[in-house]
Amino acid sequence: MWPFGKSTADRVKDAFNDDSHLKNLGLQVQERGGTVSVSGMVPNSRYLNLIRVIAEGINGVKSVNLSGVTAQEEAAAPAQPAPAAPDATVTEIAPTTGNMNAGSADMDAEIKQAEDRSRVAKAVLSAIRSNGELADDPIDVLQSGSSVILRGVVDNDHEKRLLEQVARGVSGVSGVDISGVRVAQGVKEMAKEKDQDSGDTVYVVKPGDSLSAIAERYYGDPMQYKKIAHYNNISNPDLIHPGDRIRIPG
């Protein structure tokens, strides 16, 4: 469960999958040092800004590289053939445009609306980062209509209430969903235990540690030690050593 065991890239993917315009596009995401690189194909260039603003709502994302994203309308545009000589025996009928551009206009409006809402989510994340008590809490912000969805962990119930209050105070927010926020004492320190290249949560084993104690720390359930052992190819869960770097699976 985020923030432990899910890399920044995986959480960006989750955010894309929560958006109706992006969820079926199969976009690939990589992250290194806070830079998220997205690759894949989108129907048109109108999607690029939407991808960017959604990714920027994820905690830990410093910049977004879209050089690997191709707009299908540009990639598939055929070369224009030379005009044919007019056929005197054929009556030429001028094409009627009708509402040919209506679908495109509707899509433009939908993408623009989704983009604007995602900017609200980004503004909420910025407000959280600017709050002294919440700045170091691992919180992601997603949008759902004109409401925002908060996911992550805070240190105590006071911070959870403050988190909702800060989010509601941002212009454009009509509702706040905090059902994905949980309380875990010491979360600020736990969230710092990250591999800066991959974004994975990494715990450095200390004297006296056990896998069950580490599982209790991250999942609130000591029996999750089996998941950690399997993820790290640890054949004997009772045999870990101080200094070992253990990745925490989602």
C-alpha positions as CSV (number, residue, x, y, z in Angstrom):
1,M,0.0,0.0,0.0
2,W,1.2,3.5,-0.9
3,P,3.5,5.0,0.2
4,F,5.3,1.9,1.1
5,G,6.1,-0.6,-1.6
6,K,4.9,1.4,-4.6
7,S,7.4,3.3,-6.7
8,T,6.7,6.7,-8.1
9,A,6.4,5.2,-11.6
10,D,3.7,2.8,-10.4
11,R,1.7,5.5,-8.7
12,V,1.8,7.6,-11.9
13,K,0.5,4.6,-13.8
14,D,-2.3,4.2,-11.2
15,A,-3.2,7.9,-11.7
16,F,-3.3,7.4,-15.5
17,N,-5.5,4.3,-15.1
18,D,-7.9,6.4,-12.9
19,D,-8.4,8.8,-15.8
20,S,-11.1,7.8,-18.3
21,H,-9.1,9.3,-21.2
22,L,-5.8,7.6,-20.5
23,K,-6.7,4.3,-18.8
24,N,-6.8,2.2,-22.0
25,L,-3.8,3.7,-23.8
26,G,-1.2,1.4,-22.3
27,L,1.2,4.2,-21.5
28,Q,4.6,3.2,-20.1
29,V,6.1,5.1,-17.2
30,Q,9.7,5.2,-15.9
31,E,11.1,7.3,-13.1
32,R,14.6,8.3,-12.2
33,G,15.6,11.0,-9.7
34,G,12.1,12.6,-9.7
35,T,11.9,12.8,-13.5
36,V,9.0,10.7,-15.0
37,S,9.4,9.6,-18.6
38,V,6.2,8.5,-20.4
39,S,6.2,6.6,-23.6
40,G,3.4,5.2,-25.9
41,M,0.9,6.4,-28.4
42,V,-2.1,8.8,-27.8
43,P,-4.9,9.7,-30.3
44,N,-3.7,13.2,-30.7
45,S,-1.5,16.0,-29.2
46,R,-4.3,17.3,-27.1
47,Y,-3.5,14.4,-24.6
48,L,0.0,15.6,-23.8
49,N,-0.9,18.4,-21.4
50,L,-3.3,16.0,-19.7
51,I,-0.6,13.4,-19.2
52,R,1.7,16.1,-17.8
53,V,-0.7,17.7,-15.3
54,I,-1.9,14.3,-13.9
55,A,1.7,13.1,-13.4
56,E,2.6,16.3,-11.6
57,G,-0.1,15.6,-9.0
58,I,1.9,12.6,-7.8
59,N,4.2,13.1,-4.8
60,G,7.9,12.9,-5.8
61,V,7.4,13.9,-9.4
62,K,9.8,16.8,-10.2
63,S,9.5,16.9,-14.0
64,V,7.8,15.0,-16.8
65,N,9.5,13.9,-20.0
66,L,7.0,13.3,-22.9
67,S,9.5,12.9,-25.7
68,G,8.5,9.2,-25.9
69,V,4.8,9.9,-26.5
70,T,3.7,9.8,-30.1
71,A,0.4,11.4,-31.3
72,Q,-1.3,8.9,-33.6
73,E,-2.9,11.6,-35.8
74,E,0.6,12.9,-36.6
75,A,2.3,9.5,-37.0
76,A,-0.4,8.2,-39.3
77,A,-1.0,11.2,-41.5
78,P,-0.7,10.0,-45.1
79,A,1.1,12.0,-47.8
80,Q,-1.3,14.1,-49.8
81,P,-1.7,12.7,-53.4
82,A,-1.4,15.0,-56.3
83,P,-4.7,16.3,-57.5
84,A,-6.2,14.2,-60.3
85,A,-7.1,15.7,-63.6
86,P,-10.8,16.5,-63.8
87,D,-13.0,14.0,-65.6
88,A,-15.3,15.8,-68.0
89,T,-17.8,12.9,-67.9
90,V,-18.2,13.0,-64.1
91,T,-20.3,15.6,-62.3
92,E,-18.1,16.9,-59.4
93,I,-20.1,17.4,-56.2
94,A,-18.6,19.7,-53.6
95,P,-18.1,17.9,-50.2
96,T,-20.3,19.1,-47.4
97,T,-18.5,19.5,-44.0
98,G,-21.7,19.3,-41.9
99,N,-20.5,18.4,-38.3
100,M,-17.3,16.6,-39.4
101,N,-15.4,18.6,-36.7
102,A,-18.0,18.2,-34.0
103,G,-16.4,15.0,-32.6
104,S,-13.0,16.7,-32.5
105,A,-14.5,19.8,-30.8
106,D,-16.2,17.6,-28.2
107,M,-13.0,15.8,-27.5
108,D,-11.1,19.1,-27.2
109,A,-13.7,20.2,-24.6
110,E,-13.4,17.0,-22.7
111,I,-9.6,17.0,-22.6
112,K,-9.6,20.7,-21.6
113,Q,-12.0,20.0,-18.8
114,A,-10.0,17.1,-17.5
115,E,-6.8,19.1,-17.8
116,D,-8.3,22.0,-15.8
117,R,-9.4,19.6,-13.1
118,S,-6.0,18.0,-12.9
119,R,-4.5,21.4,-12.4
120,V,-6.7,21.7,-9.4
121,A,-5.3,18.5,-8.1
122,K,-1.8,19.8,-8.7
123,A,-2.7,23.0,-6.8
124,V,-3.9,20.9,-3.8
125,L,-0.6,19.0,-3.8
126,S,1.2,22.3,-3.8
127,A,-0.9,23.6,-0.9
128,I,-0.1,20.4,1.1
129,R,3.7,20.8,0.3
130,S,3.5,24.4,1.6
131,N,2.0,23.4,4.9
132,G,4.6,23.1,7.7
133,E,2.9,20.1,9.3
134,L,2.1,18.2,6.2
135,A,5.0,19.0,3.9
136,D,6.9,15.8,4.5
137,D,3.9,13.5,4.6
138,P,3.7,11.1,1.5
139,I,0.4,12.2,-0.1
140,D,-0.7,11.8,-3.7
141,V,-3.6,13.9,-5.1
142,L,-5.9,12.7,-7.9
143,Q,-9.0,14.3,-9.4
144,S,-12.5,12.9,-9.8
145,G,-14.7,15.5,-11.4
146,S,-14.4,18.7,-9.4
147,S,-13.5,16.7,-6.3
148,V,-10.0,15.5,-5.3
149,I,-8.9,12.1,-4.0
150,L,-6.1,12.0,-1.4
151,R,-4.0,8.9,-0.9
152,G,-1.2,8.3,1.5
153,V,-0.2,8.4,5.1
154,V,0.0,11.0,7.9
155,D,1.4,10.9,11.4
156,N,-1.7,11.3,13.4
157,D,-5.5,12.1,13.4
158,H,-4.8,15.8,13.7
159,E,-2.8,15.8,10.5
160,K,-5.5,13.9,8.7
161,R,-8.1,16.5,9.6
162,L,-5.7,19.3,8.6
163,L,-5.0,17.5,5.3
164,E,-8.7,17.6,4.4
165,Q,-9.0,21.2,5.6
166,V,-6.1,22.3,3.4
167,A,-7.5,20.5,0.4
168,R,-10.9,22.0,0.8
169,G,-9.4,25.5,1.0
170,V,-8.0,25.3,-2.6
171,S,-10.1,27.2,-5.2
172,G,-12.1,24.9,-7.5
173,V,-12.3,22.0,-5.1
174,S,-15.9,20.9,-4.5
175,G,-15.2,17.8,-2.4
176,V,-12.4,15.8,-0.8
177,D,-12.1,12.1,-0.5
178,I,-9.7,11.0,2.3
179,S,-10.8,7.4,2.5
180,G,-7.4,6.4,1.0
181,V,-5.4,8.2,3.8
182,R,-4.3,6.3,6.8
183,V,-2.5,7.1,10.0
184,A,1.0,5.7,10.9
185,Q,3.2,7.2,13.5
186,G,6.6,8.1,12.3
187,V,5.6,8.1,8.6
188,K,7.7,11.1,7.8
189,E,10.9,9.2,8.6
190,M,9.6,6.0,6.9
191,A,8.8,7.9,3.7
192,K,12.4,9.1,3.4
193,E,13.6,5.5,3.1
194,K,13.6,5.6,-0.7
195,D,15.9,4.5,-3.5
196,Q,16.4,7.8,-5.2
197,D,16.9,6.2,-8.6
198,S,13.9,3.8,-8.7
199,G,11.6,5.4,-6.2
200,D,11.2,2.1,-4.4
201,T,10.8,2.0,-0.7
202,V,14.0,0.5,0.8
203,Y,14.6,-0.4,4.4
204,V,18.1,-0.8,5.8
205,V,18.2,-3.6,8.4
206,K,19.2,-2.5,11.9
207,P,20.5,-4.6,14.8
208,G,17.7,-6.5,16.4
209,D,15.4,-6.3,13.4
210,S,13.3,-9.2,12.1
211,L,11.2,-9.5,9.0
212,S,8.0,-9.7,11.0
213,A,8.9,-6.5,12.8
214,I,9.7,-4.8,9.5
215,A,6.3,-6.1,8.1
216,E,4.6,-4.6,11.2
217,R,6.3,-1.3,10.6
218,Y,5.2,-1.0,7.0
219,Y,1.9,-2.9,6.8
220,G,0.7,-3.1,10.4
221,D,0.7,-6.9,10.1
222,P,3.7,-9.0,11.1
223,M,2.5,-11.9,9.0
224,Q,3.3,-10.0,5.8
225,Y,6.9,-10.9,6.4
226,K,6.4,-13.7,3.9
227,K,5.6,-11.2,1.1
228,I,8.8,-9.3,1.9
229,A,10.9,-12.5,2.0
230,H,9.6,-13.6,-1.3
231,Y,10.1,-10.2,-3.0
232,N,13.7,-10.1,-1.8
233,N,14.5,-13.7,-2.6
234,I,15.2,-14.4,1.1
235,S,15.1,-18.2,1.6
236,N,15.4,-18.1,5.4
237,P,13.2,-15.3,6.9
238,D,15.0,-15.6,10.2
239,L,18.4,-14.8,8.6
240,I,18.8,-11.1,7.9
241,H,21.8,-9.0,8.8
242,P,22.3,-5.3,9.8
243,G,23.0,-3.3,6.8
244,D,21.0,-5.4,4.4
245,R,18.8,-3.3,2.0
246,I,15.3,-4.7,1.8
247,R,12.8,-3.5,-0.7
248,I,9.2,-3.3,0.5
249,P,6.7,-4.7,-2.0
250,G,3.3,-3.2,-2.7
